[in-house]
Each structure stands twice: as C-alpha cells, then as structure tokens.
Amino acid sequence: MFKKLAQQLRDYDKKTNTAPISVPFAKEFLKPKNKFLNNLSKKAVELYERQQDINHFTKLVLSDPENKSHNKMVNELFEEGVADPFVDEKLADLANNQKFLRDLGLL
C-alpha cells in the first residue's frame, strides 16, 4: 500500500515538474493526495481499533474459563423477582408493549 502511495507521489511530482515539497503547509498540499491519505488513515485506525477490541475481548473471555459466577448472579436476580426474558409469556408481553416498540423506533 505504501509503495502505491510513493508511486503516486512520484508521478504527481513528474507531472507538475516541481521539486519535492519540504514544508507541506507552505502551499496547498495536493488535495487529491490529502483525500487519499485521510481515507487511508481513517481505515487504518478503524482496523487497528477493531483488532485491539478483538484482542481485549479474547483476553477477557479466556482469562478464567472455570469461572461460573455469572450463573449464580443470574439465579440471584431471578430469585429477587427480575423477569426471565426467555419465558414465552414475557416475550409476548414485550412484543405487544407499545412504549417498548416506540422506544425501539418500530412504531
């Protein structure tokens, strides 16, 4: 990718017959190239952030596979009266709840 960028810069310099720019802010710094670099940089940052999220999630998931504390917490919530979202009656109530559907933007 960087070879392609370097080749584009060389081609542009040959077309304009100018010396290499030593101070990019001294004149408008090749707007088409800037657009290309901005898109390239944005995509590179998105890919890097995605990879970091995957690495972080993987580290969390694999940190202690024997930990079953989440099951205990869910059971405690059900004992306290929190509605089980997997009961068919509760799903039907949610499907017919006008306020809930408005909040989701479905009405």
N, CA and C atoms as a LAMMPS dump frame, in Angstrom:
ITEM: TIMESTEP
0
ITEM: NUMBER OF ATOMS
321
ITEM: BOX BOUNDS ff ff ff
-5.0000000000000000e+02 5.0000000000000000e+02
-5.0000000000000000e+02 5.0000000000000000e+02
-5.0000000000000000e+02 5.0000000000000000e+02
ITEM: ATOMS id mol type element x y z
1 1 1 N 0.831 -1.185 0
2 1 2 C 0 0 0
3 1 3 C 0.882 1.257 0
4 2 1 N 1.966 1.191 0.799
5 2 2 C 2.844 2.355 0.866
6 2 3 C 3.631 2.533 -0.434
7 3 1 N 3.922 1.42 -1.115
8 3 2 C 4.6 1.525 -2.405
9 3 3 C 3.698 2.244 -3.404
10 4 1 N 2.401 1.933 -3.34
11 4 2 C 1.436 2.574 -4.237
12 4 3 C 1.386 4.078 -3.964
13 5 1 N 1.371 4.452 -2.692
14 5 2 C 1.348 5.863 -2.326
15 5 3 C 2.616 6.57 -2.794
16 6 1 N 3.758 5.94 -2.589
17 6 2 C 5.025 6.545 -3.017
18 6 3 C 5.049 6.723 -4.537
19 7 1 N 4.538 5.746 -5.26
20 7 2 C 4.494 5.851 -6.714
21 7 3 C 3.572 6.987 -7.149
22 8 1 N 2.434 7.142 -6.478
23 8 2 C 1.515 8.245 -6.801
24 8 3 C 2.187 9.592 -6.57
25 9 1 N 2.942 9.714 -5.497
26 9 2 C 3.638 10.968 -5.209
27 9 3 C 4.697 11.258 -6.276
28 10 1 N 5.462 10.23 -6.689
29 10 2 C 6.461 10.415 -7.732
30 10 3 C 5.823 10.822 -9.053
31 11 1 N 4.712 10.182 -9.387
32 11 2 C 4.002 10.52 -10.632
33 11 3 C 3.5 11.953 -10.602
34 12 1 N 2.984 12.376 -9.445
35 12 2 C 2.48 13.744 -9.337
36 12 3 C 3.618 14.752 -9.486
37 13 1 N 4.76 14.462 -8.853
38 13 2 C 5.911 15.365 -8.956
39 13 3 C 6.405 15.474 -10.399
40 14 1 N 6.394 14.365 -11.138
41 14 2 C 6.819 14.399 -12.535
42 14 3 C 5.869 15.243 -13.386
43 15 1 N 4.567 15.139 -13.101
44 15 2 C 3.574 15.892 -13.872
45 15 3 C 3.701 17.389 -13.642
46 16 1 N 3.946 17.784 -12.413
47 16 2 C 3.996 19.208 -12.077
48 16 3 C 5.387 19.798 -12.25
49 17 1 N 6.398 18.955 -12.442
50 17 2 C 7.781 19.415 -12.603
51 17 3 C 8.223 20.33 -11.464
52 18 1 N 7.897 19.957 -10.279
53 18 2 C 8.319 20.733 -9.117
54 18 3 C 9.253 19.893 -8.272
55 19 1 N 10.033 20.572 -7.479
56 19 2 C 10.902 19.877 -6.535
57 19 3 C 10.028 19.327 -5.409
58 20 1 N 10.518 18.343 -4.708
59 20 2 C 9.735 17.816 -3.585
60 20 3 C 9.414 18.919 -2.574
61 21 1 N 8.259 18.857 -2.028
62 21 2 C 7.818 19.875 -1.072
63 21 3 C 8.46 19.592 0.275
64 22 1 N 9.195 20.563 0.795
65 22 2 C 9.843 20.354 2.08
66 22 3 C 8.951 20.798 3.233
67 23 1 N 8.09 21.777 2.98
68 23 2 C 7.174 22.248 4.005
69 23 3 C 5.758 22.094 3.445
70 24 1 N 5.046 21.046 3.865
71 24 2 C 3.755 20.768 3.251
72 24 3 C 2.726 21.87 3.435
73 25 1 N 2.819 22.639 4.519
74 25 2 C 1.821 23.678 4.738
75 25 3 C 2.187 24.972 4.024
76 26 1 N 3.277 24.996 3.279
77 26 2 C 3.682 26.204 2.569
78 26 3 C 2.755 26.514 1.407
79 27 1 N 2.137 25.497 0.843
80 27 2 C 1.143 25.712 -0.198
81 27 3 C 0.096 24.617 -0.038
82 28 1 N -0.954 24.693 -0.791
83 28 2 C -1.968 23.653 -0.661
84 28 3 C -1.325 22.319 -0.972
85 29 1 N -1.456 21.425 -0.06
86 29 2 C -0.682 20.191 -0.114
87 29 3 C -1.425 19.105 -0.876
88 30 1 N -1.502 19.251 -2.174
89 30 2 C -2.022 18.219 -3.054
90 30 3 C -3.349 17.646 -2.556
91 31 1 N -4.422 18.375 -2.765
92 31 2 C -5.716 17.968 -2.228
93 31 3 C -6.116 16.534 -2.572
94 32 1 N -5.942 16.072 -3.818
95 32 2 C -6.308 14.675 -4.082
96 32 3 C -5.514 13.698 -3.225
97 33 1 N -4.232 13.992 -3.024
98 33 2 C -3.405 13.121 -2.2
99 33 3 C -3.876 13.179 -0.748
100 34 1 N -4.204 14.376 -0.266
101 34 2 C -4.692 14.504 1.1
102 34 3 C -5.946 13.668 1.309
103 35 1 N -6.855 13.711 0.342
104 35 2 C -8.085 12.936 0.461
105 35 3 C -7.75 11.453 0.543
106 36 1 N -6.831 11.014 -0.307
107 36 2 C -6.409 9.623 -0.284
108 36 3 C -5.793 9.262 1.067
109 37 1 N -4.901 10.117 1.577
110 37 2 C -4.253 9.837 2.872
111 37 3 C -5.26 9.851 4.014
112 38 1 N -6.207 10.789 3.978
113 38 2 C -7.213 10.844 5.039
114 38 3 C -8.023 9.564 5.073
115 39 1 N -8.448 9.087 3.884
116 39 2 C -9.217 7.84 3.842
117 39 3 C -8.365 6.666 4.285
118 40 1 N -7.115 6.646 3.861
119 40 2 C -6.207 5.581 4.248
120 40 3 C -5.996 5.586 5.759
121 41 1 N -5.754 6.766 6.329
122 41 2 C -5.52 6.871 7.769
123 41 3 C -6.753 6.459 8.557
124 42 1 N -7.925 6.9 8.112
125 42 2 C -9.16 6.567 8.816
126 42 3 C -9.371 5.056 8.814
127 43 1 N -9.175 4.429 7.667
128 43 2 C -9.355 2.979 7.563
129 43 3 C -8.328 2.252 8.425
130 44 1 N -7.097 2.73 8.433
131 44 2 C -6.052 2.099 9.244
132 44 3 C -6.392 2.179 10.729
133 45 1 N -6.886 3.326 11.175
134 45 2 C -7.263 3.483 12.58
135 45 3 C -8.429 2.561 12.925
136 46 1 N -9.425 2.475 12.036
137 46 2 C -10.57 1.594 12.291
138 46 3 C -10.124 0.135 12.402
139 47 1 N -9.242 -0.288 11.498
140 47 2 C -8.748 -1.664 11.556
141 47 3 C -7.946 -1.924 12.83
142 48 1 N -7.129 -0.944 13.23
143 48 2 C -6.342 -1.088 14.459
144 48 3 C -7.255 -1.179 15.681
145 49 1 N -8.268 -0.299 15.755
146 49 2 C -9.187 -0.317 16.89
147 49 3 C -9.959 -1.627 16.941
148 50 1 N -10.369 -2.121 15.778
149 50 2 C -11.094 -3.388 15.725
150 50 3 C -10.21 -4.521 16.231
151 51 1 N -8.969 -4.541 15.794
152 51 2 C -8.049 -5.59 16.24
153 51 3 C -7.818 -5.502 17.748
154 52 1 N -7.693 -4.304 18.282
155 52 2 C -7.5 -4.14 19.73
156 52 3 C -8.734 -4.596 20.506
157 53 1 N -9.933 -4.299 19.978
158 53 2 C -11.16 -4.76 20.625
159 53 3 C -11.224 -6.283 20.65
160 54 1 N -10.864 -6.896 19.536
161 54 2 C -10.87 -8.365 19.468
162 54 3 C -9.869 -8.942 20.455
163 55 1 N -8.674 -8.366 20.512
164 55 2 C -7.655 -8.858 21.447
165 55 3 C -8.113 -8.711 22.89
166 56 1 N -8.706 -7.556 23.22
167 56 2 C -9.169 -7.315 24.587
168 56 3 C -10.286 -8.287 24.952
169 57 1 N -11.248 -8.462 24.046
170 57 2 C -12.361 -9.378 24.305
171 57 3 C -11.858 -10.808 24.481
172 58 1 N -10.946 -11.221 23.63
173 58 2 C -10.393 -12.571 23.716
174 58 3 C -9.687 -12.785 25.051
175 59 1 N -8.925 -11.778 25.472
176 59 2 C -8.222 -11.894 26.754
177 59 3 C -9.217 -12.009 27.91
178 60 1 N -10.315 -11.245 27.85
179 60 2 C -11.324 -11.328 28.904
180 60 3 C -12.013 -12.691 28.922
181 61 1 N -12.367 -13.179 27.753
182 61 2 C -13.095 -14.442 27.669
183 61 3 C -12.234 -15.604 28.124
184 62 1 N -10.977 -15.596 27.742
185 62 2 C -10.11 -16.721 28.056
186 62 3 C -9.389 -16.575 29.386
187 63 1 N -9.66 -15.512 30.133
188 63 2 C -8.925 -15.27 31.375
189 63 3 C -9.18 -16.345 32.42
190 64 1 N -10.441 -16.787 32.574
191 64 2 C -10.76 -17.816 33.561
192 64 3 C -11.959 -18.622 33.076
193 65 1 N -11.727 -19.643 32.264
194 65 2 C -12.854 -20.407 31.721
195 65 3 C -13.623 -21.205 32.766
196 66 1 N -13.044 -21.416 33.945
197 66 2 C -13.724 -22.164 35.002
198 66 3 C -14.637 -21.286 35.853
199 67 1 N -14.616 -19.981 35.628
200 67 2 C -15.427 -19.057 36.414
201 67 3 C -16.889 -19.185 36.01
202 68 1 N -17.724 -19.606 36.935
203 68 2 C -19.155 -19.78 36.682
204 68 3 C -19.99 -18.808 37.524
205 69 1 N -19.382 -17.722 37.978
206 69 2 C -20.083 -16.792 38.861
207 69 3 C -21.26 -16.11 38.171
208 70 1 N -21.224 -16.009 36.849
209 70 2 C -22.323 -15.358 36.143
210 70 3 C -23.619 -16.137 36.305
211 71 1 N -23.554 -17.46 36.374
212 71 2 C -24.763 -18.261 36.58
213 71 3 C -25.373 -17.975 37.951
214 72 1 N -24.528 -17.833 38.948
215 72 2 C -25.007 -17.546 40.3
216 72 3 C -25.683 -16.171 40.355
217 73 1 N -25.068 -15.175 39.684
218 73 2 C -25.656 -13.825 39.678
219 73 3 C -27.009 -13.817 38.977
220 74 1 N -27.143 -14.535 37.876
221 74 2 C -28.419 -14.585 37.152
222 74 3 C -29.482 -15.253 38.01
223 75 1 N -29.131 -16.335 38.673
224 75 2 C -30.094 -17.018 39.544
225 75 3 C -30.53 -16.121 40.695
226 76 1 N -29.614 -15.353 41.268
227 76 2 C -29.97 -14.412 42.335
228 76 3 C -30.946 -13.352 41.827
229 77 1 N -30.733 -12.866 40.618
230 77 2 C -31.653 -11.882 40.046
231 77 3 C -33.047 -12.462 39.869
232 78 1 N -33.138 -13.692 39.388
233 78 2 C -34.442 -14.328 39.209
234 78 3 C -35.135 -14.53 40.549
235 79 1 N -34.373 -14.845 41.599
236 79 2 C -34.946 -15.02 42.941
237 79 3 C -35.476 -13.702 43.488
238 80 1 N -34.844 -12.579 43.087
239 80 2 C -35.283 -11.267 43.549
240 80 3 C -36.51 -10.764 42.793
241 81 1 N -36.925 -11.492 41.78
242 81 2 C -38.137 -11.107 41.065
243 81 3 C -37.915 -10.487 39.7
244 82 1 N -36.707 -10.474 39.221
245 82 2 C -36.443 -9.961 37.877
246 82 3 C -37.048 -10.937 36.875
247 83 1 N -37.728 -10.396 35.861
248 83 2 C -38.41 -11.245 34.887
249 83 3 C -37.407 -11.984 34.016
250 84 1 N -37.675 -13.258 33.81
251 84 2 C -36.834 -14.078 32.941
252 84 3 C -37.172 -13.744 31.486
253 85 1 N -36.223 -13.221 30.717
254 85 2 C -36.531 -12.801 29.347
255 85 3 C -36.795 -13.964 28.399
256 86 1 N -36.517 -15.184 28.838
257 86 2 C -36.693 -16.33 27.96
258 86 3 C -38.027 -17.052 28.163
259 87 1 N -38.864 -16.538 29.055
260 87 2 C -40.185 -17.118 29.245
261 87 3 C -41.084 -16.59 28.131
262 88 1 N -41.83 -17.467 27.495
263 88 2 C -42.651 -17.094 26.338
264 88 3 C -43.658 -15.994 26.661
265 89 1 N -44.24 -16.042 27.861
266 89 2 C -45.227 -15.023 28.242
267 89 3 C -44.587 -13.635 28.293
268 90 1 N -43.384 -13.553 28.806
269 90 2 C -42.688 -12.262 28.897
270 90 3 C -42.322 -11.74 27.511
271 91 1 N -41.905 -12.632 26.624
272 91 2 C -41.601 -12.213 25.258
273 91 3 C -42.85 -11.696 24.557
274 92 1 N -43.985 -12.343 24.785
275 92 2 C -45.239 -11.892 24.178
276 92 3 C -45.633 -10.524 24.732
277 93 1 N -45.425 -10.314 26.036
278 93 2 C -45.725 -9.009 26.634
279 93 3 C -44.858 -7.918 26.008
280 94 1 N -43.569 -8.203 25.809
281 94 2 C -42.685 -7.225 25.192
282 94 3 C -43.088 -6.953 23.743
283 95 1 N -43.499 -7.979 23.033
284 95 2 C -43.871 -7.82 21.626
285 95 3 C -45.121 -6.954 21.472
286 96 1 N -45.952 -6.93 22.5
287 96 2 C -47.188 -6.146 22.44
288 96 3 C -47.095 -4.835 23.205
289 97 1 N -45.947 -4.526 23.777
290 97 2 C -45.77 -3.321 24.578
291 97 3 C -45.515 -2.131 23.647
292 98 1 N -46.495 -1.227 23.561
293 98 2 C -46.413 -0.092 22.644
294 98 3 C -45.259 0.845 22.993
295 99 1 N -45.039 1.129 24.266
296 99 2 C -43.957 2.028 24.676
297 99 3 C -42.596 1.441 24.301
298 100 1 N -42.436 0.153 24.537
299 100 2 C -41.187 -0.525 24.205
300 100 3 C -40.934 -0.468 22.692
301 101 1 N -41.948 -0.717 21.903
302 101 2 C -41.789 -0.688 20.455
303 101 3 C -41.506 0.718 19.945
304 102 1 N -42.102 1.743 20.587
305 102 2 C -41.813 3.136 20.21
306 102 3 C -40.363 3.476 20.54
307 103 1 N -39.913 3.029 21.715
308 103 2 C -38.521 3.285 22.108
309 103 3 C -37.532 2.668 21.121
310 104 1 N -37.899 1.536 20.568
311 104 2 C -37.036 0.872 19.589
312 104 3 C -37.158 1.489 18.204
313 105 1 N -38.147 2.364 18.024
314 105 2 C -38.353 3.009 16.732
315 105 3 C -39.106 2.134 15.753
316 106 1 N -39.823 1.166 16.255
317 106 2 C -40.569 0.26 15.373
318 106 3 C -41.991 0.732 15.126
319 107 1 N -42.412 1.754 15.814
320 107 2 C -43.772 2.319 15.587
321 107 3 C -43.673 3.745 15.127
